[in-house]
Amino acid sequence: MSNFNILLNSAKKEHEKGNFLGAKILYIRLLEFEPNNPDINHFLGVIYSHLNDKQNAYFYLKKSIEIAPNNIYFYTNLAKLLMLDDKTKQAIQLLIEAIEKNPDSAETCFNLANIFKMNNNYHKAIDYYKKAIQINPNYADAYNNMGLCQAEYWRSKDAFESFKKVLELNPNYPNAKRMYHVLEDKLVDEERIINKYKTSNIFSKFEYNFDENEIIADYLTLLKKCLSDTLRIDEESVEFEKVNEGGIIISFLAETMIGIKRLNNLHYCIVETIKNNIAGDLIETGVWKGGATILMRAVLKAYNIKDKLVWLADSFEGLPMPNTELYPADTNSIWHNMKIFNVSIDDVKNNFRNYGLLDDQVKFLKGWFKDTLPTAPIEKISVLRLDGDMYESTMDAMKNLYPKLSIGGYVIIDDWGIIPNCNQAITDYRKLHNIQEKIEFIDFSGIYWKKEVDI
Ligand SMILES: C[S@@+](CC[C@H](N)C(=O)[O-])C[C@H]1O[C@@H](n2cnc3c(N)ncnc32)[C@H](O)[C@@H]1O
């Protein structure tokens, strides 16, 4: 065996043992023999990553790619380093480059998908898991992670099929059996909800003929379609019906999950309060990506209203852990586990910016409702929209904001029909304050009423 190979074997052994300092010295000596050996440069880069010497790690990992641009593993390790260094965009860019150079690498597609998944970009993640599966149809890990993304985004049927496939490929795959059964139950549940709203006569309740300038009407109609990502869906299709009537099945690209009917209702409530000179700002408690509040700002803009603000109250990091001592109704709440609700304030601001609607009339209340709402600097409200999903979130919003709602203003509850805890909070609050105003149904879940009596 040559001196080079003896040294290389020792370096690899030290590397495997986790003696990174020892391995580093040996790899550096090896480079003296072969400075352009791509593997040695790569190994040394990996060692420097372990030693947290980023500058040298970047240098050697990049050099290995320069020398051997078609070696997919070199890209993977550099991408890992970029991820550790919080440089997600560069990592994504690098792996896209790697895939362009080597389109048959299922593993690179899988790695790229994992980065998108980690960043809650499930749409893109699923695209790349699909590519990985196309290249390697037996890729159980890709099916599994794709299933997790689909489940996270309420694509229950697709997720169910993915886990079914995982189990076909590997019946002992950890957790796949559990996910398969959870999704099986969920599908039955979703079917029940869809049937409920399809057969219910409240289904078509909210109809409103907007009597407004044609350009305003066109702008707001177009906006609602963009916000719900239904612009390209045939209005006669079942898919359209599900998205718009139910707000259950949502698009990855939509900025709102509430469906067109509830957007129409919001539009209606704002216009009514404008026409009737009802004082007060607009607020939504629970904004997610901000879609409903973007519509709020757009309606004010379309009607040239400058003296009303749009308030967005949200943690911008998802739902709270249930406080079962204070709110036993939330005991079974699992929403806090769902990563899709973690939408940052910057992402929401960006969504406003994309529609040209981020300005001084838009205000943010970041934090848990229990902390932000009691001291929110809001004097009066004309439209109060609640979409916090839990008993606690609904009660906190009612308790702190309903007294500020002007007579003639509207309160809208998104989850009344679909989430029993939310329904319970509204029932309790109405009972406590003897609220008698008639509840109007928007669709199978959303309700609203016009405030007629102060509490
Ligand atoms: C169902 S989403 C809202 C959907 C949104 N209205 C739309 O148009 O798509 C619920 C939101 O409420 C927020 N949320 C729920 N309870 C909260 C609480 N107690 N404090 C702060 N934010 C809360 C979550 O972060 C999440 O963004």
The ligand as an SDF file (V2000), in Angstrom:
LIG
                    3D

 27 29  0  0  0  0  0  0  0  0999 V2000
  -57.5150   29.4730   11.7220 C   0  0  0  0  0  0  0  0  0  0  0  0
  -56.1950   30.5540   11.8050 S   0  0  0  0  0  0  0  0  0  0  0  0
  -56.8840   32.0560   11.2000 C   0  0  0  0  0  0  0  0  0  0  0  0
  -57.2810   32.0210    9.7370 C   0  0  0  0  0  0  0  0  0  0  0  0
  -57.3850   33.3970    9.1130 C   0  0  0  0  0  0  0  0  0  0  0  0
  -58.4060   34.1880    9.6990 N   0  0  0  0  0  0  0  0  0  0  0  0
  -57.5970   33.3190    7.6260 C   0  0  0  0  0  0  0  0  0  0  0  0
  -58.1270   34.2870    7.0690 O   0  0  0  0  0  0  0  0  0  0  0  0
  -57.1970   32.3560    6.9890 O   0  0  0  0  0  0  0  0  0  0  0  0
  -56.0280   30.8230   13.5030 C   0  0  0  0  0  0  0  0  0  0  0  0
  -54.9760   31.8530   13.8850 C   0  0  0  0  0  0  0  0  0  0  0  0
  -55.2210   32.2470   15.2230 O   0  0  0  0  0  0  0  0  0  0  0  0
  -54.0050   32.4480   15.9240 C   0  0  0  0  0  0  0  0  0  0  0  0
  -54.3230   32.2680   17.3460 N   0  0  0  0  0  0  0  0  0  0  0  0
  -55.2300   31.4060   17.8690 C   0  0  0  0  0  0  0  0  0  0  0  0
  -55.3340   31.5550   19.1860 N   0  0  0  0  0  0  0  0  0  0  0  0
  -54.4770   32.5580   19.5280 C   0  0  0  0  0  0  0  0  0  0  0  0
  -54.1610   33.1820   20.7710 C   0  0  0  0  0  0  0  0  0  0  0  0
  -54.7320   32.8130   21.9040 N   0  0  0  0  0  0  0  0  0  0  0  0
  -53.2700   34.1880   20.7580 N   0  0  0  0  0  0  0  0  0  0  0  0
  -52.6730   34.5730   19.5940 C   0  0  0  0  0  0  0  0  0  0  0  0
  -52.9430   34.0010   18.3880 N   0  0  0  0  0  0  0  0  0  0  0  0
  -53.8330   33.0080   18.3560 C   0  0  0  0  0  0  0  0  0  0  0  0
  -53.0720   31.4270   15.3110 C   0  0  0  0  0  0  0  0  0  0  0  0
  -51.7240   31.8430   15.4090 O   0  0  0  0  0  0  0  0  0  0  0  0
  -53.5470   31.3750   13.8440 C   0  0  0  0  0  0  0  0  0  0  0  0
  -52.7910   32.2550   13.0450 O   0  0  0  0  0  0  0  0  0  0  0  0
  1  2  1  0
  2  3  1  0
  2 10  1  0
  3  4  1  0
  4  5  1  0
  5  6  1  0
  5  7  1  0
  7  8  2  0
  7  9  1  0
 10 11  1  0
 11 12  1  0
 11 26  1  0
 12 13  1  0
 13 14  1  0
 13 24  1  0
 14 15  1  0
 14 23  1  0
 15 16  2  0
 16 17  1  0
 17 18  1  0
 17 23  2  0
 18 19  1  0
 18 20  2  0
 20 21  1  0
 21 22  2  0
 22 23  1  0
 24 25  1  0
 24 26  1  0
 26 27  1  0
M  CHG  2   2   1   9  -1
M  END
$$$$
